[in-house]
Amino acid sequence: MDDKVYKLISDNLGISQQIVEKVVAMLNDGATIPFISRYRKEATNNLDELAILDIQTQYNKFKEIVERKKYIIETLTKQEKLTDELLNQITSCWDSDTLEDIYLPYKQKRRTKAEIARENGLEPLAKIIFCQKYDIAEIQRYASNCIKSKNLSGDSAIDGALDIISEWISENQTVRRTVRTEFQRYATIRSKVVESKRDEAAKYSNYFDYAEKLSRASSHRILAIRRAEREGLMKVSIDVDADTAIEKISRIILKRQSASSELISRAIKEAYKRLIKPSIENEFARISKDIADESAIEVFSSNLRQLLMQAPLGEKRVLGVDPGFRTGCKIVCLDENGKLLHNDVIYPNQPKSDFRGAAKKISTIIESYKIDAIAIGNGTASRETEKFFQSLRYGANMQIFVVSEDGASIYSASKLAREEFPDKDVTVRGAVSIGRRLIDPLAELVKIDPKSIGVGQYQYDVDQNKLQQSLNFTVESCVNTVGVNVNTASKELLGYVSGLGPSLAGNIVKYRQEHGSFRNRSELLKVDRLGPKAFQQASGFLRIIDGDNPLDSTFVHPESYPIVKQMAKDCNCSLNDFVNDTSKRESIDLNKYVSAEHGLTTLQSIINEIGCRGIDPRHKTDTFAFDERINSLSDLKEGMVVNGIVTNITQFGAFVDIGIKENGLIHISEMSDNYISSPNDVLRINQHLQVKVISVDESRKRISLSLKGL
């Protein structure tokens, strides 16, 4: 890769060129971002995953530009139009739009008006007019000479010549750069409803006659407008003042006042309206959509990270409940690892209202299966079912949790769920998913397409490839941040471990089934097709609890085991004692162990990882209770302060479950008495909080909430 690329990435990101080159080299060698971030701290100067991702993204962008340059140079060479000056322009250009401006005059075009004029032999006339040296009489005489052999009038000959001039103007790099700058500074995005579809477009009423400076338009508004446009409900445009743009083009093109100035002015207006403006408008529509996509994807990914990293209950026996009315509440008993032990149905709610029979059955089940906690889905009949379980008496302190059902139905109908529970219906599988989400949200949610989890906005309007890449990165990052127990993890969870993927994950599960639990990390090398490279990338993230080597339950990488063993030896103690005795590690002088492979940063990280052995980086989960006064929308009154759980965060606010069917909205302006740039500055997914009701619109089923003054 051109050394210039590394310099550009370095300048864009504020990271030294030497580090950029090292990171790119590791990525090209097959290293994953989680591996580089955790185990190559000296090489990266302790860059985090997001910084390494930025390097990868920039590098891939410039790779595409390099490939485009090669294609353009090859094409111009074949056309025999590649001059030294043109070659220099191309090789020194690193902006994709400018590169396309350079190539534009040489691009193969469809049969344009200018092309038809050339076919009629009018290019010499166009050159005469464009040089701005001749009076009208001379131009008309040249026009007559040009069309002697053509069936054209003098006026139509001049019109054809102006079509050619308009194309020249539209392909002028300075002109395009000037108009582009005008759009950057002053472009306005406008939308108008299609009158015949006004009723159908009611949900977009805020944009029926909308105009805003493009640079200030928020991404959620752009995405909403573009969705309405795709649905045929809106007409959308991006423009600047045409007279100002034409006047600026005229300053570039008109060299002097001459007899041909009026003709060229006509060509300038035609060039702007027919060629330049539509082209630049499309360019800015694409750019603004890309920016809106990136913003929406960033919010989605942030929400997903918070959801995946929510606190697990841990290894507890759980009763999972999928609540319902007519069909009853499906209940499942799960062991500490989420294995299904028993399933049943109770009918505590209407229409059967078998409260006594349900209570008796639950009491027996809890005692028989030694249940530690209850997980209730937050869908239909959730509040009623929660009240039923809270009314029961338990032999010990029973924890009751309300768990999000988003995506559970997707999982329950999936091939994965059918393979695991071939003899159970979708309702039982859904209850299992609800219970497992309490035990370990991350392990369960990785089985579901992130787009189905319900924490995004406009997820189907953004670039789907970019969205999928971002969500995959987020899931992979979360899985590797937490680490995975190789002896209990599902194939789906293992598939996100650094360096593995679905195929090797399946091979690990197969090996486990055939040979029993792994006793040490080295045994991973016996797994079919798991070679040294995959072992290097994955082994540090795969935990083995109570195995042969205490380091196998930490994030310490096997390549660092020899140095830890040397530390233990220098402390005159066993490896087990060194790992389990904090005082042994505190007495170590790490400077004695610094080498080319292990810098002080890595050594300190090793000591920290040993100290965190067995500690989950996620916090513990808490129980929560909705306000008993609130059972429906009609129970809400302005000024009430109620309990809620944040269910989704967008750019303009956050949605909060307050225990009824309709979620409330805290607009960003109601989140703080001080200015905040993003709802994520003050809130997180699944956060428990108190909110004030500031308005209730029963007809539209909308609830406005506030955090101010609380």
CORZI-V328157 format. One record per pair of residues at least 12 apart in sequence whose C-alpha atoms are under 7 Angstrom apart, sorted by the first residue. I is the first residue (numbers start at 1). GAP is how many residues later the second one is. Records with the same first field share a line. If there is no record, write none. Layout:
I->GAP  GAP
This chain:
5->57
6->14  15
9->46  49
19->24  25
20->35
22->21
23->21
31->506
32->466  467  505
33->16  19
34->15  443  446  464
35->463  502
37->12
41->560  561
42->557  559
65->29  31
69->21
101->70  72
102->71
104->67
105->66
113->50
114->46  49  50  53
117->43  44  47
121->25
122->24  35  38  39
123->38  41
125->17  18  36
126->35  36  38  39
129->131
130->35  134
132->126  128
133->125
134->125  126
135->124  125
136->123  124
140->14
143->14  15
162->105
163->104
165->102
166->101  102  104  105
167->104
169->99  102
170->101  105  106
175->74
179->66
180->100
183->57
186->27  54
187->26  27  51  52  53
188->23  24  25  26  50  51  52
189->22  23  24  25  48  49  50
190->20  21  22  46  47  48
191->16  17  18  19  20  43  44  45  46
192->15  16  17  18  42  43  44
193->15  16  40  41  42
194->39  40  41
197->36
201->32
219->73  76  77
220->72
222->70
223->69  238
227->234
238->43
239->42
246->22  23  26
250->18
293->169  170
296->161
297->170
299->351
300->155  156  157
301->169  170  173
303->152  346  382
304->151
305->169  173
306->378  379
307->378
308->133  134  170
309->133  169  309
310->131  308
311->307  308  309  310
312->126  127  128  129  308  309
313->125  126  127  307  308
314->125  126
315->21  22  124
316->19  20  56  123
317->17  18  19  53  54  55  56
318->15  16  17  53  54  55  56  57  117
319->12  13  14  15  52  54  55  56  116
320->12  13  54  55  56  111  112  114  115
321->54  55  56  110
322->54  55  108  109
323->53  54  57  58  59  62
324->56  57
325->24  25  26  56
326->24  25
328->17  18  19
329->16  17  18
330->14  15  16  97  98  101
331->12  13  14  100
332->12  99  100
338->98
346->12
349->35
372->26
373->25  26  27
374->25  26  27
375->25  26  27  28  59  60  63
376->25  26  27
377->25  26  27  28  57
378->24  25  26  27
379->26
383->276
399->224
400->223
401->222  223
403->31
405->29
406->46  47  48
407->41  45  46
408->22  25
409->21
411->37
412->14  17  18
413->13
417->12
443->50
446->46  47
447->45
450->21
455->193  194
457->193
476->20  21
479->17  18
480->17  18  61
482->134  135
483->58  59  60
484->57  58  59
485->57  58  59
486->56  57  58
487->30  31  57
491->14  15  18
497->41  44
498->39  40
499->35  38  39
500->34  38
504->26
507->20  21
508->19
511->16
519->25  28  29
520->24  27  28  29  32
521->18  31
539->18
540->15  16  17  18
541->14
550->26
553->60  61
554->55  56  59
555->54
556->50  53
571->13
579->31
590->13
626->17  18  32  33
627->15  16
631->28  29
632->28
637->56
638->55  56  57
639->53  54  55
640->52  53
641->49  50  51  52
642->48  49  50
643->15  46  47  48
644->12  13  14  44  45  46  47
645->12  13  41  42  43  44
646->38  39  40  41  42
647->38  39
648->37
649->30
651->27  28
652->15  16
653->12  13  14  15  26
654->12  13  25
662->39
664->38  39  40  41
665->38  39  40
666->38  39  40
670->36  37  38
671->35  36  37
672->35  36
673->35
691->14  15  16
692->13  14  15
693->12  13
694->12
